[in-house]
Amino acid sequence: MADQQALSEQWQQPIADFMDYLRHEKRYSAHTLSQYQTQLLQAAEYFSPLANDWLSVSSEQIRRFSMHLRTKQYNPRSINLKLSCIRSLYKFLKAKYTSHSTFTNPGEGIKGPKFDKPLPKNLDVDQMAQLLSIGDDDALAIRDKAMMELMYSSGLRISELVNVNLGDIRDGEIRVLGKGNKERVIPVGGKALEALESWLALRTQFANEGEVAVFLSKRKQRISIRHVRERMKEWGLKQGISTPIHPHKLRHSFASHMLESSGDLRAIQEMLGHTSLSATQVYTHVDFQHLAKVYDKAHPRAKKRHSNSDEN
């Protein structure tokens, strides 16, 4: 991380103001805030000998910063993250510090090195059934099954899962607060509702008076993200799944299986809580044979082709 003491107020204050904005207005997580601050302090350390403050940094200097990172062997993903943070800071600075309509974001249009985004790895339907076939009648096993069923049923993020309260699930739906404190309502499947009912019948053993969290630990506290990760990893091994199990894999599996069945990318975007369709399009790597079947069923030319072949 950059040495904050060596940076003047002209460089540090805009970053501090931006952090306050992301924390209170955008409601970003502590992890995301730390990422932004780390990237921007490093950039400020590079720019400070070259310019007076953030507003005097030129596009060419940002381009050279990108090249500097390449020479330091930063990977393409890290370089693009740093450039994205810089662009976001300048959007904020334009609104807060400048009254000139002619001010342009010096980071705009500067592209980092290309990199291949890895496709999200998911479990197939049989693997998911194997993972969720938990026959153990131990209370914590019943809790864990309910958590995994709910994540797979509704495509929840792990942070959304641990923050679910008793009043959030009703009439076959769950209400969650996603990124940016955005609320959405998602259907809950029958299997997940059954698993939840089994857990809620035992939950009182782990709940102090007035506790509203749905999922609790043995310590009678809301279960932590770390604990959920550990338990799911254990269940993957116990259930004989050949690939490591983590919470996000269940969300990926939900999205992929929903897309294979429905083909409705926009609806899946809403259920996942993605702000843009581009974030959801990564799930379009569905099995080609499935796509071929859908095409043969739906496309008028495909129907025509089959009807002709039947006649010949």
C-alpha atoms as a printed R data frame, in Angstrom:
    type eleno elety resid chain resno       x       y       z
1   ATOM     1    CA   MET     A     1   0.000   0.000   0.000
2   ATOM     2    CA   ALA     A     2   1.087   3.546  -0.647
3   ATOM     3    CA   ASP     A     3   2.638   5.500   2.214
4   ATOM     4    CA   GLN     A     4  -0.206   7.796   3.259
5   ATOM     5    CA   GLN     A     5   2.120   9.989   5.318
6   ATOM     6    CA   ALA     A     6   4.105  10.933   2.193
7   ATOM     7    CA   LEU     A     7   0.985  12.117   0.353
8   ATOM     8    CA   SER     A     8  -0.203  15.693   0.729
9   ATOM     9    CA   GLU     A     9  -3.767  16.639   1.646
10  ATOM    10    CA   GLN     A    10  -4.514  17.474  -2.008
11  ATOM    11    CA   TRP     A    11  -4.149  13.790  -2.778
12  ATOM    12    CA   GLN     A    12  -5.534  12.224   0.381
13  ATOM    13    CA   GLN     A    13  -8.650  14.365   0.969
14  ATOM    14    CA   PRO     A    14 -10.408  13.541  -2.320
15  ATOM    15    CA   ILE     A    15  -9.862   9.852  -1.598
16  ATOM    16    CA   ALA     A    16 -11.266  10.267   1.918
17  ATOM    17    CA   ASP     A    17 -14.326  12.122   0.565
18  ATOM    18    CA   PHE     A    18 -14.830   9.428  -2.059
19  ATOM    19    CA   MET     A    19 -14.652   6.715   0.608
20  ATOM    20    CA   ASP     A    20 -17.326   8.513   2.645
21  ATOM    21    CA   TYR     A    21 -19.518   8.659  -0.467
22  ATOM    22    CA   LEU     A    22 -19.087   4.946  -1.185
23  ATOM    23    CA   ARG     A    23 -19.684   4.060   2.461
24  ATOM    24    CA   HIS     A    24 -22.770   6.184   3.155
25  ATOM    25    CA   GLU     A    25 -24.363   6.782  -0.248
26  ATOM    26    CA   LYS     A    26 -23.484   3.603  -2.145
27  ATOM    27    CA   ARG     A    27 -23.332   1.469   1.014
28  ATOM    28    CA   TYR     A    28 -20.389  -0.576  -0.242
29  ATOM    29    CA   SER     A    29 -19.019  -3.353   1.948
30  ATOM    30    CA   ALA     A    30 -15.921  -2.892   4.096
31  ATOM    31    CA   HIS     A    31 -14.004  -5.226   1.773
32  ATOM    32    CA   THR     A    32 -14.907  -3.182  -1.319
33  ATOM    33    CA   LEU     A    33 -14.019   0.074   0.429
34  ATOM    34    CA   SER     A    34 -10.639  -1.331   1.385
35  ATOM    35    CA   GLN     A    35 -10.035  -2.364  -2.229
36  ATOM    36    CA   TYR     A    36 -10.860   1.116  -3.545
37  ATOM    37    CA   GLN     A    37  -8.682   2.839  -0.968
38  ATOM    38    CA   THR     A    38  -5.702   0.563  -1.599
39  ATOM    39    CA   GLN     A    39  -5.857   1.037  -5.371
40  ATOM    40    CA   LEU     A    40  -6.285   4.826  -5.194
41  ATOM    41    CA   LEU     A    41  -3.515   5.377  -2.677
42  ATOM    42    CA   GLN     A    42  -1.150   3.420  -4.877
43  ATOM    43    CA   ALA     A    43  -2.177   5.522  -7.885
44  ATOM    44    CA   ALA     A    44  -1.754   8.741  -5.883
45  ATOM    45    CA   GLU     A    45   1.752   7.691  -4.913
46  ATOM    46    CA   TYR     A    46   2.607   7.319  -8.605
47  ATOM    47    CA   PHE     A    47   0.956  10.566  -9.758
48  ATOM    48    CA   SER     A    48   2.019  12.867  -6.907
49  ATOM    49    CA   PRO     A    49   5.544  13.580  -8.265
50  ATOM    50    CA   LEU     A    50   4.040  14.295 -11.704
51  ATOM    51    CA   ALA     A    51   1.036  16.536 -10.922
52  ATOM    52    CA   ASN     A    52  -0.199  18.969  -8.266
53  ATOM    53    CA   ASP     A    53  -3.418  17.119  -7.443
54  ATOM    54    CA   TRP     A    54  -5.947  14.682  -8.892
55  ATOM    55    CA   LEU     A    55  -7.555  17.299 -11.146
56  ATOM    56    CA   SER     A    56  -4.271  18.100 -12.850
57  ATOM    57    CA   VAL     A    57  -3.479  14.498 -13.809
58  ATOM    58    CA   SER     A    58  -3.613  14.025 -17.575
59  ATOM    59    CA   SER     A    59  -4.895  11.121 -19.661
60  ATOM    60    CA   GLU     A    60  -1.360  10.525 -20.874
61  ATOM    61    CA   GLN     A    61  -0.121  10.161 -17.287
62  ATOM    62    CA   ILE     A    62  -2.840   7.604 -16.563
63  ATOM    63    CA   ARG     A    63  -1.859   5.739 -19.729
64  ATOM    64    CA   ARG     A    64   1.758   5.707 -18.563
65  ATOM    65    CA   PHE     A    65   0.605   4.477 -15.151
66  ATOM    66    CA   SER     A    66  -1.029   1.527 -16.900
67  ATOM    67    CA   MET     A    67   2.201   0.810 -18.774
68  ATOM    68    CA   HIS     A    68   4.185   1.149 -15.535
69  ATOM    69    CA   LEU     A    69   2.000  -1.521 -13.929
70  ATOM    70    CA   ARG     A    70   2.663  -3.853 -16.846
71  ATOM    71    CA   THR     A    71   6.419  -3.451 -16.450
72  ATOM    72    CA   LYS     A    72   5.980  -4.320 -12.766
73  ATOM    73    CA   GLN     A    73   4.358  -7.612 -13.867
74  ATOM    74    CA   TYR     A    74   0.882  -6.845 -12.506
75  ATOM    75    CA   ASN     A    75  -1.635  -9.213 -14.050
76  ATOM    76    CA   PRO     A    76  -4.246  -7.810 -16.478
77  ATOM    77    CA   ARG     A    77  -7.103  -8.209 -14.008
78  ATOM    78    CA   SER     A    78  -5.289  -6.129 -11.347
79  ATOM    79    CA   ILE     A    79  -4.426  -3.391 -13.850
80  ATOM    80    CA   ASN     A    80  -8.036  -3.144 -15.016
81  ATOM    81    CA   LEU     A    81  -9.220  -2.978 -11.409
82  ATOM    82    CA   LYS     A    82  -6.891  -0.045 -10.692
83  ATOM    83    CA   LEU     A    83  -8.006   1.828 -13.824
84  ATOM    84    CA   SER     A    84 -11.661   1.217 -12.946
85  ATOM    85    CA   CYS     A    85 -11.125   2.677  -9.454
86  ATOM    86    CA   ILE     A    86  -9.449   5.749 -10.959
87  ATOM    87    CA   ARG     A    87 -12.320   6.304 -13.404
88  ATOM    88    CA   SER     A    88 -14.844   5.996 -10.569
89  ATOM    89    CA   LEU     A    89 -12.956   8.531  -8.465
90  ATOM    90    CA   TYR     A    90 -12.973  11.042 -11.325
91  ATOM    91    CA   LYS     A    91 -16.731  10.649 -11.818
92  ATOM    92    CA   PHE     A    92 -17.128  11.559  -8.165
93  ATOM    93    CA   LEU     A    93 -14.650  14.459  -8.389
94  ATOM    94    CA   LYS     A    94 -16.418  15.936 -11.392
95  ATOM    95    CA   ALA     A    95 -19.671  16.090  -9.448
96  ATOM    96    CA   LYS     A    96 -18.124  17.366  -6.195
97  ATOM    97    CA   TYR     A    97 -15.151  19.540  -7.084
98  ATOM    98    CA   THR     A    98 -15.694  20.958 -10.557
99  ATOM    99    CA   SER     A    99 -18.270  23.390 -11.836
100 ATOM   100    CA   HIS     A   100 -16.821  23.324 -15.344
101 ATOM   101    CA   SER     A   101 -18.868  21.398 -17.867
102 ATOM   102    CA   THR     A   102 -15.738  21.086 -19.976
103 ATOM   103    CA   PHE     A   103 -13.984  18.896 -17.395
104 ATOM   104    CA   THR     A   104 -13.503  15.404 -18.781
105 ATOM   105    CA   ASN     A   105 -12.569  12.239 -16.965
106 ATOM   106    CA   PRO     A   106  -8.886  11.695 -17.829
107 ATOM   107    CA   GLY     A   107  -9.274   7.972 -17.195
108 ATOM   108    CA   GLU     A   108 -12.126   7.599 -19.661
109 ATOM   109    CA   GLY     A   109 -11.255   5.612 -22.746
110 ATOM   110    CA   ILE     A   110  -7.988   4.241 -21.358
111 ATOM   111    CA   LYS     A   111  -8.245   0.491 -21.606
112 ATOM   112    CA   GLY     A   112  -6.170  -1.945 -19.664
113 ATOM   113    CA   PRO     A   113  -4.771  -5.165 -21.098
114 ATOM   114    CA   LYS     A   114  -7.304  -7.741 -22.260
115 ATOM   115    CA   PHE     A   115  -7.845 -10.845 -20.202
116 ATOM   116    CA   ASP     A   116 -10.108 -13.844 -20.431
117 ATOM   117    CA   LYS     A   117 -12.799 -13.933 -17.803
118 ATOM   118    CA   PRO     A   118 -13.023 -17.456 -16.408
119 ATOM   119    CA   LEU     A   119 -16.448 -18.967 -16.799
120 ATOM   120    CA   PRO     A   120 -18.219 -19.520 -13.482
121 ATOM   121    CA   LYS     A   121 -17.986 -23.160 -12.453
122 ATOM   122    CA   ASN     A   122 -21.193 -24.775 -11.387
123 ATOM   123    CA   LEU     A   123 -22.470 -28.178 -10.326
124 ATOM   124    CA   ASP     A   124 -24.660 -30.117 -12.720
125 ATOM   125    CA   VAL     A   125 -28.144 -31.117 -11.618
126 ATOM   126    CA   ASP     A   126 -27.068 -34.600 -10.477
127 ATOM   127    CA   GLN     A   127 -24.175 -33.211  -8.416
128 ATOM   128    CA   MET     A   128 -26.511 -30.703  -6.801
129 ATOM   129    CA   ALA     A   129 -28.971 -33.458  -5.902
130 ATOM   130    CA   GLN     A   130 -26.089 -35.469  -4.425
131 ATOM   131    CA   LEU     A   131 -24.909 -32.505  -2.337
132 ATOM   132    CA   LEU     A   132 -28.387 -31.806  -0.983
133 ATOM   133    CA   SER     A   133 -29.296 -35.428  -0.183
134 ATOM   134    CA   ILE     A   134 -28.400 -34.956   3.469
135 ATOM   135    CA   GLY     A   135 -30.082 -37.616   5.573
136 ATOM   136    CA   ASP     A   136 -28.473 -36.626   8.867
137 ATOM   137    CA   ASP     A   137 -31.028 -35.668  11.539
138 ATOM   138    CA   ASP     A   138 -28.518 -33.599  13.531
139 ATOM   139    CA   ALA     A   139 -29.857 -30.068  14.086
140 ATOM   140    CA   LEU     A   140 -26.814 -28.392  12.519
141 ATOM   141    CA   ALA     A   141 -26.993 -30.688   9.491
142 ATOM   142    CA   ILE     A   142 -30.648 -29.707   9.071
143 ATOM   143    CA   ARG     A   143 -29.626 -26.047   9.322
144 ATOM   144    CA   ASP     A   144 -26.882 -26.506   6.739
145 ATOM   145    CA   LYS     A   145 -29.223 -28.266   4.329
146 ATOM   146    CA   ALA     A   146 -31.713 -25.408   4.696
147 ATOM   147    CA   MET     A   147 -28.971 -22.861   3.942
148 ATOM   148    CA   MET     A   148 -27.788 -24.689   0.833
149 ATOM   149    CA   GLU     A   149 -31.314 -25.368  -0.415
150 ATOM   150    CA   LEU     A   150 -32.160 -21.680  -0.022
151 ATOM   151    CA   MET     A   151 -28.999 -20.494  -1.800
152 ATOM   152    CA   TYR     A   152 -29.593 -22.864  -4.704
153 ATOM   153    CA   SER     A   153 -33.338 -22.195  -4.811
154 ATOM   154    CA   SER     A   154 -33.067 -18.407  -4.938
155 ATOM   155    CA   GLY     A   155 -29.526 -17.641  -6.129
156 ATOM   156    CA   LEU     A   156 -28.568 -15.746  -2.976
157 ATOM   157    CA   ARG     A   157 -25.180 -14.203  -2.315
158 ATOM   158    CA   ILE     A   158 -23.612 -15.471   0.888
159 ATOM   159    CA   SER     A   159 -23.966 -12.025   2.514
160 ATOM   160    CA   GLU     A   160 -27.682 -12.085   1.690
161 ATOM   161    CA   LEU     A   161 -28.049 -15.560   3.179
162 ATOM   162    CA   VAL     A   162 -26.477 -14.763   6.551
163 ATOM   163    CA   ASN     A   163 -28.515 -11.542   6.846
164 ATOM   164    CA   VAL     A   164 -31.913 -13.207   6.312
165 ATOM   165    CA   ASN     A   165 -34.336 -12.484   9.152
166 ATOM   166    CA   LEU     A   166 -37.515 -14.295  10.186
167 ATOM   167    CA   GLY     A   167 -39.803 -11.674   8.660
168 ATOM   168    CA   ASP     A   168 -38.055 -11.823   5.287
169 ATOM   169    CA   ILE     A   169 -39.564 -15.166   4.211
170 ATOM   170    CA   ARG     A   170 -43.302 -15.372   3.621
171 ATOM   171    CA   ASP     A   171 -45.783 -16.706   1.085
172 ATOM   172    CA   GLY     A   172 -43.123 -18.630  -0.809
173 ATOM   173    CA   GLU     A   173 -40.897 -15.585  -1.330
174 ATOM   174    CA   ILE     A   174 -37.793 -14.121   0.272
175 ATOM   175    CA   ARG     A   175 -36.927 -10.435   0.587
176 ATOM   176    CA   VAL     A   176 -33.200  -9.636   0.574
177 ATOM   177    CA   LEU     A   177 -30.978  -6.576   0.587
178 ATOM   178    CA   GLY     A   178 -28.319  -6.915  -2.083
179 ATOM   179    CA   LYS     A   179 -25.366  -4.815  -3.172
180 ATOM   180    CA   GLY     A   180 -25.866  -1.074  -2.778
181 ATOM   181    CA   ASN     A   181 -28.649  -1.785  -0.254
182 ATOM   182    CA   LYS     A   182 -31.027  -2.640  -3.111
183 ATOM   183    CA   GLU     A   183 -34.004  -4.717  -2.098
184 ATOM   184    CA   ARG     A   184 -35.411  -7.523  -4.232
185 ATOM   185    CA   VAL     A   185 -38.025 -10.256  -3.769
186 ATOM   186    CA   ILE     A   186 -37.263 -13.750  -5.060
187 ATOM   187    CA   PRO     A   187 -39.344 -16.942  -5.201
188 ATOM   188    CA   VAL     A   188 -38.349 -19.821  -2.914
189 ATOM   189    CA   GLY     A   189 -38.783 -23.375  -4.229
190 ATOM   190    CA   GLY     A   190 -40.737 -26.135  -2.524
191 ATOM   191    CA   LYS     A   191 -37.674 -28.161  -1.492
192 ATOM   192    CA   ALA     A   192 -36.102 -25.100   0.101
193 ATOM   193    CA   LEU     A   193 -39.317 -24.267   1.959
194 ATOM   194    CA   GLU     A   194 -39.468 -27.838   3.325
195 ATOM   195    CA   ALA     A   195 -35.844 -27.627   4.470
196 ATOM   196    CA   LEU     A   196 -36.484 -24.251   6.085
197 ATOM   197    CA   GLU     A   197 -39.534 -25.597   7.901
198 ATOM   198    CA   SER     A   198 -37.444 -28.451   9.320
199 ATOM   199    CA   TRP     A   199 -34.754 -26.017  10.512
200 ATOM   200    CA   LEU     A   200 -37.178 -23.493  11.991
201 ATOM   201    CA   ALA     A   201 -38.705 -26.267  14.114
202 ATOM   202    CA   LEU     A   202 -35.278 -26.706  15.735
203 ATOM   203    CA   ARG     A   203 -34.044 -23.125  15.579
204 ATOM   204    CA   THR     A   204 -35.361 -22.237  19.048
205 ATOM   205    CA   GLN     A   205 -32.609 -24.416  20.549
206 ATOM   206    CA   PHE     A   206 -30.063 -21.904  19.230
207 ATOM   207    CA   ALA     A   207 -31.966 -18.619  19.574
208 ATOM   208    CA   ASN     A   208 -31.820 -16.149  22.416
209 ATOM   209    CA   GLU     A   209 -34.986 -14.216  23.216
210 ATOM   210    CA   GLY     A   210 -35.747 -11.617  20.558
211 ATOM   211    CA   GLU     A   211 -33.292 -13.064  18.007
212 ATOM   212    CA   VAL     A   212 -34.492 -12.415  14.443
213 ATOM   213    CA   ALA     A   213 -31.739 -14.081  12.388
214 ATOM   214    CA   VAL     A   214 -32.903 -17.204  10.562
215 ATOM   215    CA   PHE     A   215 -29.561 -18.993  10.587
216 ATOM   216    CA   LEU     A   216 -27.692 -19.257  13.897
217 ATOM   217    CA   SER     A   217 -24.510 -20.879  15.153
218 ATOM   218    CA   LYS     A   218 -24.000 -23.063  18.224
219 ATOM   219    CA   ARG     A   219 -22.974 -19.878  20.041
220 ATOM   220    CA   LYS     A   220 -26.527 -18.576  19.594
221 ATOM   221    CA   GLN     A   221 -25.385 -15.815  17.248
222 ATOM   222    CA   ARG     A   222 -26.158 -14.986  13.631
223 ATOM   223    CA   ILE     A   223 -24.022 -17.361  11.584
224 ATOM   224    CA   SER     A   224 -20.951 -15.784   9.991
225 ATOM   225    CA   ILE     A   225 -19.912 -15.840   6.340
226 ATOM   226    CA   ARG     A   226 -16.719 -17.669   7.293
227 ATOM   227    CA   HIS     A   227 -18.655 -20.357   9.153
228 ATOM   228    CA   VAL     A   228 -20.995 -20.915   6.183
229 ATOM   229    CA   ARG     A   229 -18.019 -21.337   3.854
230 ATOM   230    CA   GLU     A   230 -16.409 -23.866   6.196
231 ATOM   231    CA   ARG     A   231 -19.599 -25.900   6.598
232 ATOM   232    CA   MET     A   232 -20.296 -26.032   2.861
233 ATOM   233    CA   LYS     A   233 -16.744 -27.138   2.143
234 ATOM   234    CA   GLU     A   234 -17.161 -29.927   4.709
235 ATOM   235    CA   TRP     A   235 -20.448 -31.048   3.189
236 ATOM   236    CA   GLY     A   236 -18.917 -31.192  -0.277
237 ATOM   237    CA   LEU     A   237 -16.313 -33.636   0.988
238 ATOM   238    CA   LYS     A   238 -18.811 -35.607   3.072
239 ATOM   239    CA   GLN     A   239 -21.250 -35.964   0.169
240 ATOM   240    CA   GLY     A   240 -18.519 -37.110  -2.198
241 ATOM   241    CA   ILE     A   241 -18.616 -34.145  -4.589
242 ATOM   242    CA   SER     A   242 -15.530 -34.189  -6.829
243 ATOM   243    CA   THR     A   243 -15.180 -30.393  -6.974
244 ATOM   244    CA   PRO     A   244 -14.726 -28.015  -3.995
245 ATOM   245    CA   ILE     A   245 -17.996 -26.572  -2.703
246 ATOM   246    CA   HIS     A   246 -18.321 -22.913  -1.771
247 ATOM   247    CA   PRO     A   247 -21.387 -20.653  -1.484
248 ATOM   248    CA   HIS     A   248 -20.888 -18.806  -4.767
249 ATOM   249    CA   LYS     A   249 -20.864 -22.120  -6.637
250 ATOM   250    CA   LEU     A   250 -24.473 -22.658  -5.538
251 ATOM   251    CA   ARG     A   251 -25.399 -19.214  -6.891
252 ATOM   252    CA   HIS     A   252 -23.637 -20.009 -10.180
253 ATOM   253    CA   SER     A   253 -25.466 -23.331 -10.376
254 ATOM   254    CA   PHE     A   254 -28.820 -21.639  -9.766
255 ATOM   255    CA   ALA     A   255 -28.179 -19.169 -12.595
256 ATOM   256    CA   SER     A   256 -26.927 -21.780 -15.071
257 ATOM   257    CA   HIS     A   257 -29.738 -24.250 -14.390
258 ATOM   258    CA   MET     A   258 -32.381 -21.510 -14.579
259 ATOM   259    CA   LEU     A   259 -30.991 -20.316 -17.893
260 ATOM   260    CA   GLU     A   260 -30.872 -23.835 -19.313
261 ATOM   261    CA   SER     A   261 -34.519 -24.345 -18.372
262 ATOM   262    CA   SER     A   262 -35.990 -20.941 -19.213
263 ATOM   263    CA   GLY     A   263 -33.608 -19.050 -21.492
264 ATOM   264    CA   ASP     A   264 -34.924 -15.849 -19.844
265 ATOM   265    CA   LEU     A   265 -31.731 -13.889 -19.183
266 ATOM   266    CA   ARG     A   266 -33.562 -10.739 -18.072
267 ATOM   267    CA   ALA     A   267 -35.557 -12.552 -15.385
268 ATOM   268    CA   ILE     A   268 -32.403 -14.243 -14.094
269 ATOM   269    CA   GLN     A   269 -30.698 -10.836 -13.981
270 ATOM   270    CA   GLU     A   270 -33.468  -9.560 -11.688
271 ATOM   271    CA   MET     A   271 -33.346 -12.607  -9.427
272 ATOM   272    CA   LEU     A   272 -29.553 -12.394  -9.100
273 ATOM   273    CA   GLY     A   273 -29.703  -8.658  -8.399
274 ATOM   274    CA   HIS     A   274 -27.278  -7.740 -11.190
275 ATOM   275    CA   THR     A   275 -27.415  -4.056 -12.119
276 ATOM   276    CA   SER     A   276 -26.503  -4.726 -15.748
277 ATOM   277    CA   LEU     A   277 -27.346  -7.526 -18.147
278 ATOM   278    CA   SER     A   278 -23.682  -7.878 -19.098
279 ATOM   279    CA   ALA     A   279 -22.940  -9.305 -15.634
280 ATOM   280    CA   THR     A   280 -25.551 -12.016 -16.208
281 ATOM   281    CA   GLN     A   281 -24.470 -12.873 -19.735
282 ATOM   282    CA   VAL     A   282 -21.520 -14.859 -18.401
283 ATOM   283    CA   TYR     A   283 -24.048 -17.629 -17.692
284 ATOM   284    CA   THR     A   284 -24.827 -18.074 -21.381
285 ATOM   285    CA   HIS     A   285 -22.170 -20.802 -21.600
286 ATOM   286    CA   VAL     A   286 -24.957 -23.396 -21.468
287 ATOM   287    CA   ASP     A   287 -24.482 -26.819 -22.942
288 ATOM   288    CA   PHE     A   288 -24.484 -26.631 -26.746
289 ATOM   289    CA   GLN     A   289 -26.698 -29.699 -27.113
290 ATOM   290    CA   HIS     A   290 -29.333 -27.978 -25.004
291 ATOM   291    CA   LEU     A   291 -29.098 -24.888 -27.194
292 ATOM   292    CA   ALA     A   292 -29.440 -27.031 -30.302
293 ATOM   293    CA   LYS     A   293 -32.610 -28.625 -28.944
294 ATOM   294    CA   VAL     A   294 -34.067 -25.220 -28.069
295 ATOM   295    CA   TYR     A   295 -33.192 -23.968 -31.548
296 ATOM   296    CA   ASP     A   296 -34.796 -26.967 -33.260
297 ATOM   297    CA   LYS     A   297 -37.934 -26.475 -31.194
298 ATOM   298    CA   ALA     A   298 -38.265 -22.726 -31.516
299 ATOM   299    CA   HIS     A   299 -36.746 -21.466 -34.754
300 ATOM   300    CA   PRO     A   300 -39.160 -21.416 -37.715
301 ATOM   301    CA   ARG     A   301 -36.415 -22.352 -40.180
302 ATOM   302    CA   ALA     A   302 -35.450 -25.308 -38.016
303 ATOM   303    CA   LYS     A   303 -39.057 -26.517 -38.023
304 ATOM   304    CA   LYS     A   304 -39.191 -26.126 -41.774
305 ATOM   305    CA   ARG     A   305 -36.011 -28.154 -42.146
306 ATOM   306    CA   HIS     A   306 -37.367 -31.027 -40.073
307 ATOM   307    CA   SER     A   307 -40.726 -31.069 -41.833
308 ATOM   308    CA   ASN     A   308 -38.976 -31.278 -45.223
309 ATOM   309    CA   SER     A   309 -36.720 -34.108 -44.083
310 ATOM   310    CA   ASP     A   310 -39.751 -36.017 -42.836
311 ATOM   311    CA   GLU     A   311 -41.400 -35.771 -46.243
312 ATOM   312    CA   ASN     A   312 -38.347 -37.014 -48.149
